[in-house]
Amino acid sequence: MAEVLVYVDHVDGAVRKPTLELLTLARRVGEPVAVALGSGAADTAATLAEHGAVKVLTHDASEYADYLVVPKVDALQAAYEAVSPAAVLFPSSAEGKEIAARLAVRIGSGIITDAVDLEAGVEGPVATQSVFAAAFTTKSRVSKGTPVITVKPNSAAVEAAPAAGAVEALSVSFSDKATGTKVVSRAARESTGRPELTEAAIVVSGGRGVGGAENFPVVEALADSLGAAVGASRAAVDAGWYPHTNQVGQTGKTVSPQLYIAAGISGAIQHRAGMQTSKTIVAVNKDSEAPIFDLVDYGVVGDLFEVVPQLTEEVKARKG
């Protein structure tokens, strides 16, 4: 069976969930070969093997931390040349998509971004995408070269599938351009204790109906009771009620959780484009004509300041 390269997104050896989802998808079209780079790369092997990686290619060098994405592109190109894979998969993060695009140019291949599913096809992997602000679903494949595909988080269930996970050192020669853009400083992001927005299984978002920054704790309380991430509509972000890093929508982040709860969000196309692929959508809005109700699985017409606190208390009660 052909091998499929999977780029490993990890933090000092701790593998992030989207990578485990990629391994599930990779097994549909071939044998997963993981590529782990940077500090702690070798520490990823056990987790990757548990989820189906037949081989783990590792390489650590200061360039991965000191410079932007080009050193990683060099490494992925080296892995591509060593393996000759049937496809190369990346998580659809900002970094993942940039590395994927640069790699596709280098190897002369087509690229598909933001896939939500992947299946084997007669002429190569077939990717499913949600396009035109999630109004249509398409199936496509790369017709030139080795398919390079980025996949949205939460597109597949994480499945354990123990494999050999043999660790091999990857030989990498960095190009002259690898050191062109240096990272001069870093600032740790303040931790909220909540899941990363784009990776969360549950997202609770607030919109214009929240009425102000001082009222967002109502949304946060529900999110915390569910172990969810907190999102916000563009209207709430533009008003300064919540950070832009939490914006869900066409000009913010795209999420695809198992459960999405929209509180006080009208459902304009700008917002829908960022969450329409969520598996189950619940909306709370006092306007029964709000466009969001055309999209939801469950809708509650009511004042969010009455409904959401009751929901929070019910969740807490059921959790005991």
Backbone torsions as a table, in degrees:
resi	resn	phi	psi	omega
1	MET	NA	142.3	-178.8
2	ALA	-66.0	152.0	179.3
3	GLU	-93.0	149.8	-179.6
4	VAL	-125.5	121.6	178.8
5	LEU	-76.8	136.2	177.6
6	VAL	-126.8	118.9	177.8
7	TYR	-75.5	128.8	-175.4
8	VAL	-92.9	119.0	173.4
9	ASP	-93.8	113.0	-177.4
10	HIS	-144.4	162.7	176.3
11	VAL	-123.7	105.8	-179.6
12	ASP	50.6	41.0	176.2
13	GLY	96.5	-11.8	177.4
14	ALA	-88.3	112.3	-175.8
15	VAL	-75.1	131.2	179.8
16	ARG	-83.4	152.6	-172.1
17	LYS	-56.0	-40.5	-179.6
18	PRO	-56.9	-30.2	178.3
19	THR	-67.5	-39.4	178.7
20	LEU	-66.2	-33.7	175.6
21	GLU	-66.7	-38.9	178.3
22	LEU	-62.0	-37.8	179.0
23	LEU	-63.3	-37.6	176.4
24	THR	-60.9	-45.7	-179.1
25	LEU	-69.7	-38.3	-178.6
26	ALA	-61.0	-35.4	-178.8
27	ARG	-65.8	-18.4	178.2
28	ARG	-73.3	-24.5	-173.3
29	VAL	-119.9	-2.9	179.8
30	GLY	171.2	-162.6	178.9
31	GLU	-99.5	120.6	-175.5
32	PRO	-69.2	130.6	171.3
33	VAL	-120.0	113.3	-175.1
34	ALA	-87.0	145.9	177.1
35	VAL	-120.4	109.9	-178.3
36	ALA	-112.7	127.1	-174.9
37	LEU	-123.9	150.8	173.1
38	GLY	90.2	-171.8	-177.0
39	SER	-59.6	128.8	178.8
40	GLY	83.4	8.5	-176.7
41	ALA	-56.2	-43.8	-178.1
42	ALA	-66.6	-25.4	-178.4
43	ASP	-73.8	-9.7	-179.6
44	THR	-80.7	-15.0	-168.0
45	ALA	-58.1	-44.5	-176.2
46	ALA	-62.1	-44.9	-179.9
47	THR	-65.4	-42.6	-178.7
48	LEU	-65.8	-40.2	178.3
49	ALA	-64.6	-38.0	179.8
50	GLU	-62.8	-25.3	-177.2
51	HIS	-109.7	20.0	167.8
52	GLY	111.7	-1.0	-179.9
53	ALA	-73.5	120.1	179.2
54	VAL	-78.8	-22.5	-179.0
55	LYS	-149.5	146.1	177.2
56	VAL	-126.5	114.1	177.6
57	LEU	-92.6	124.3	-176.0
58	THR	-123.5	149.9	174.6
59	HIS	-158.7	132.7	178.4
60	ASP	-124.7	134.8	177.4
61	ALA	-158.5	152.7	-178.2
62	SER	-64.1	-23.0	-178.7
63	GLU	-59.9	-31.3	-178.3
64	TYR	-65.6	-31.0	179.9
65	ALA	-93.4	-30.7	-172.5
66	ASP	-85.8	-18.7	-176.7
67	TYR	-130.0	170.5	-179.0
68	LEU	-76.8	-153.4	-162.2
69	VAL	-72.9	-15.1	-173.0
70	VAL	-58.7	-40.7	176.3
71	PRO	-57.4	-36.6	178.6
72	LYS	-70.0	-34.6	176.1
73	VAL	-64.5	-42.0	176.8
74	ASP	-57.9	-43.8	-178.8
75	ALA	-66.1	-42.3	179.3
76	LEU	-65.7	-35.0	176.9
77	GLN	-66.0	-39.0	177.6
78	ALA	-63.8	-41.4	178.6
79	ALA	-65.2	-41.1	178.5
80	TYR	-59.7	-44.8	-178.4
81	GLU	-69.5	-28.9	-179.9
82	ALA	-78.4	-31.0	-172.2
83	VAL	-103.2	-31.9	-172.3
84	SER	53.2	61.4	-172.0
85	PRO	-75.8	165.5	175.4
86	ALA	-80.8	-20.9	179.0
87	ALA	-166.0	160.6	175.8
88	VAL	-127.0	124.7	-175.4
89	LEU	-113.5	140.9	178.5
90	PHE	-133.6	150.9	169.4
91	PRO	-72.0	147.5	-178.6
92	SER	-82.7	54.9	171.0
93	SER	-91.5	170.9	178.7
94	ALA	-59.7	-44.6	-179.8
95	GLU	-68.8	-43.3	-178.6
96	GLY	-58.3	-42.3	-178.8
97	LYS	-70.7	-33.5	178.4
98	GLU	-69.7	-43.4	177.8
99	ILE	-62.5	-43.7	-178.8
100	ALA	-60.6	-45.0	-178.4
101	ALA	-64.6	-43.5	179.6
102	ARG	-65.0	-39.6	179.0
103	LEU	-64.8	-43.5	-179.3
104	ALA	-58.8	-40.1	178.0
105	VAL	-64.2	-44.0	-176.9
106	ARG	-63.6	-40.3	-175.2
107	ILE	-96.6	4.6	176.1
108	GLY	67.4	38.5	-177.3
109	SER	-117.8	161.9	174.5
110	GLY	-79.3	161.3	-179.0
111	ILE	-134.5	143.2	174.1
112	ILE	-122.4	127.1	-178.7
113	THR	-111.3	154.2	174.6
114	ASP	57.0	41.5	174.2
115	ALA	-68.4	150.8	177.1
116	VAL	-116.2	-2.4	176.6
117	ASP	-163.3	160.9	-178.1
118	LEU	-148.5	136.3	179.5
119	GLU	-143.9	158.5	178.7
120	ALA	-75.0	141.1	177.4
121	GLY	-129.1	165.4	-178.9
122	VAL	-61.2	-37.9	-177.4
123	GLU	-109.3	22.6	178.3
124	GLY	125.8	172.1	-178.2
125	PRO	-57.7	139.7	177.8
126	VAL	-111.3	124.1	-177.0
127	ALA	-104.6	140.8	174.1
128	THR	-101.0	133.2	178.5
129	GLN	-127.8	151.9	172.1
130	SER	-104.6	115.6	-169.8
131	VAL	-124.0	171.8	179.9
132	PHE	49.9	61.5	179.5
133	ALA	57.0	37.9	176.8
134	ALA	65.9	20.3	179.1
135	ALA	-82.1	-21.3	-178.1
136	PHE	-135.3	155.1	173.2
137	THR	-115.9	130.9	-178.8
138	THR	-123.9	156.2	171.9
139	LYS	-120.6	132.4	-176.9
140	SER	-149.0	163.6	176.3
141	ARG	-140.6	157.9	177.2
142	VAL	-81.7	128.7	-175.8
143	SER	-101.2	-6.0	-179.9
144	LYS	-131.5	123.2	175.9
145	GLY	77.3	-164.0	180.0
146	THR	-85.3	124.1	-177.1
147	PRO	-58.9	130.1	172.3
148	VAL	-112.1	119.6	-170.5
149	ILE	-132.1	131.2	172.7
150	THR	-105.8	141.6	-173.4
151	VAL	-123.3	134.1	178.6
152	LYS	-65.2	143.4	173.7
153	PRO	-59.2	152.5	179.3
154	ASN	67.1	22.1	178.5
155	SER	-87.0	-17.6	-180.0
156	ALA	-144.3	151.8	177.0
157	ALA	-76.6	142.3	176.2
158	VAL	-75.5	125.9	-177.7
159	GLU	-127.1	129.1	175.6
160	ALA	-73.0	135.4	179.1
161	ALA	-154.6	78.1	-173.7
162	PRO	-50.0	132.2	179.1
163	ALA	-137.8	178.3	-174.3
164	ALA	-61.4	-46.1	179.6
165	GLY	60.3	36.0	-178.9
166	ALA	-62.1	127.9	-177.5
167	VAL	-88.9	128.7	177.7
168	GLU	-131.1	139.0	177.3
169	ALA	-76.2	131.8	179.1
170	LEU	-92.7	130.7	178.1
171	SER	-88.6	120.1	-175.6
172	VAL	-127.4	130.3	171.7
173	SER	-112.4	117.2	-176.8
174	PHE	-77.4	140.3	179.1
175	SER	-78.3	167.9	178.4
176	ASP	-61.3	-30.3	-177.6
177	LYS	-78.3	-10.8	-176.0
178	ALA	-61.4	-30.5	-176.7
179	THR	-106.3	23.0	-177.1
180	GLY	-74.6	-30.9	-177.9
181	THR	-127.2	111.1	-173.8
182	LYS	-97.6	142.0	173.5
183	VAL	-83.0	119.0	-174.7
184	VAL	-99.8	-20.1	177.3
185	SER	-159.7	158.4	177.2
186	ARG	-137.1	147.3	175.2
187	ALA	-130.9	125.7	-179.1
188	ALA	-66.8	134.7	177.3
189	ARG	-74.2	135.9	179.8
190	GLU	-64.9	125.5	-176.4
191	SER	-80.2	135.1	176.3
192	THR	-98.8	-11.6	-175.3
193	GLY	82.2	0.0	179.8
194	ARG	-98.5	161.7	179.1
195	PRO	-64.6	158.6	173.1
196	GLU	-63.6	134.2	-172.7
197	LEU	-55.4	-48.2	-174.7
198	THR	-74.4	-13.7	-177.6
199	GLU	-107.4	-9.8	-172.5
200	ALA	-66.5	142.8	176.4
201	ALA	-77.1	-24.2	178.1
202	ILE	-132.7	135.4	177.7
203	VAL	-130.4	132.2	173.9
204	VAL	-116.3	121.4	-176.6
205	SER	-118.9	147.4	176.3
206	GLY	-116.8	150.2	-178.9
207	GLY	-128.6	-154.5	-177.0
208	ARG	-56.7	-31.9	-178.7
209	GLY	-65.8	-15.0	177.9
210	VAL	-67.6	-29.6	170.4
211	GLY	87.1	-10.8	179.0
212	GLY	162.8	162.4	-179.1
213	ALA	-60.4	-32.7	-177.2
214	GLU	-68.6	-14.3	-178.7
215	ASN	-99.7	-6.6	-178.0
216	PHE	-64.6	-23.1	174.8
217	PRO	-55.8	-24.4	176.2
218	VAL	-63.9	-42.3	178.5
219	VAL	-70.0	-42.9	-178.9
220	GLU	-63.1	-37.3	-179.2
221	ALA	-63.3	-41.6	177.7
222	LEU	-65.8	-43.3	179.6
223	ALA	-59.5	-44.9	-177.9
224	ASP	-66.3	-33.4	178.6
225	SER	-68.0	-26.9	-178.6
226	LEU	-98.3	-5.4	-174.1
227	GLY	68.5	36.8	-172.9
228	ALA	-104.9	167.2	171.4
229	ALA	-87.5	158.1	179.1
230	VAL	-107.8	130.6	176.6
231	GLY	-120.1	174.2	179.3
232	ALA	-149.8	151.1	177.2
233	SER	-80.1	168.0	179.1
234	ARG	-62.6	-37.3	-179.5
235	ALA	-60.6	-41.9	-180.0
236	ALA	-68.4	-38.0	179.8
237	VAL	-70.1	-45.2	-179.7
238	ASP	-62.2	-29.8	178.8
239	ALA	-79.7	-5.1	178.9
240	GLY	82.3	16.1	-177.3
241	TRP	-81.1	-25.7	-177.5
242	TYR	-149.2	152.5	-176.1
243	PRO	-63.4	149.3	179.1
244	HIS	-62.4	-28.1	179.5
245	THR	-62.0	-15.4	-179.7
246	ASN	-103.8	6.1	-177.6
247	GLN	-72.5	130.9	175.0
248	VAL	-107.3	127.0	179.6
249	GLY	153.3	-175.4	-175.6
250	GLN	-61.7	-34.5	178.5
251	THR	-103.7	11.2	176.6
252	GLY	-122.8	-134.9	-179.1
253	LYS	-100.3	149.0	176.4
254	THR	-100.3	127.5	-179.2
255	VAL	-122.5	154.3	179.1
256	SER	-145.2	59.6	-175.9
257	PRO	-77.2	172.0	174.4
258	GLN	-70.0	-33.2	-179.9
259	LEU	-137.3	128.3	177.6
260	TYR	-124.4	123.5	179.0
261	ILE	-113.7	121.3	-179.4
262	ALA	-107.8	117.5	-179.2
263	ALA	-111.9	116.2	178.1
264	GLY	70.2	30.2	179.5
265	ILE	-113.7	126.9	-175.1
266	SER	-70.8	-33.6	179.8
267	GLY	97.7	33.7	175.6
268	ALA	-62.8	156.7	-174.6
269	ILE	-57.9	-31.7	179.8
270	GLN	-59.2	-40.6	179.7
271	HIS	-78.9	-41.8	-177.9
272	ARG	-57.9	-35.1	-178.2
273	ALA	-61.7	-23.6	-176.9
274	GLY	-95.9	-6.2	-176.2
275	MET	-142.6	4.3	-171.6
276	GLN	-67.7	-20.1	179.6
277	THR	-88.2	6.6	175.9
278	SER	-59.2	144.9	-174.5
279	LYS	-69.3	-45.2	177.3
280	THR	-131.4	130.7	-176.3
281	ILE	-121.2	129.9	178.0
282	VAL	-122.7	135.5	179.8
283	ALA	-127.6	142.6	173.2
284	VAL	-122.8	117.5	-178.1
285	ASN	-155.3	138.1	-178.5
286	LYS	-80.8	-8.8	177.0
287	ASP	-95.3	108.3	-177.4
288	SER	-66.4	-16.2	-179.6
289	GLU	-96.6	5.3	-178.5
290	ALA	-60.4	135.7	-178.6
291	PRO	-57.3	-24.3	-178.4
292	ILE	-59.8	-27.9	-178.0
293	PHE	-71.8	-15.4	175.9
294	ASP	-75.5	-12.6	-172.2
295	LEU	-108.8	-24.1	-166.7
296	VAL	-77.5	159.7	169.8
297	ASP	-87.9	-34.8	177.9
298	TYR	-138.4	131.0	179.6
299	GLY	-126.9	141.3	176.7
300	VAL	-121.3	117.4	176.2
301	VAL	-89.3	109.2	-177.5
302	GLY	177.2	172.3	179.7
303	ASP	-74.7	121.1	-176.9
304	LEU	-60.3	-27.0	-179.0
305	PHE	-74.9	-11.3	172.8
306	GLU	-100.7	-42.1	-174.4
307	VAL	-74.6	-49.1	-173.4
308	VAL	-63.5	-45.8	176.8
309	PRO	-60.8	-36.3	177.1
310	GLN	-65.3	-40.1	178.4
311	LEU	-64.2	-41.7	178.5
312	THR	-59.6	-46.3	-179.7
313	GLU	-64.8	-36.4	178.8
314	GLU	-66.8	-40.9	178.3
315	VAL	-62.1	-45.9	-180.0
316	LYS	-61.9	-40.7	-179.0
317	ALA	-64.0	-42.0	-178.6
318	ARG	-70.4	-27.9	178.6
319	LYS	-80.9	-8.5	172.4
320	GLY	81.4	NA	NA
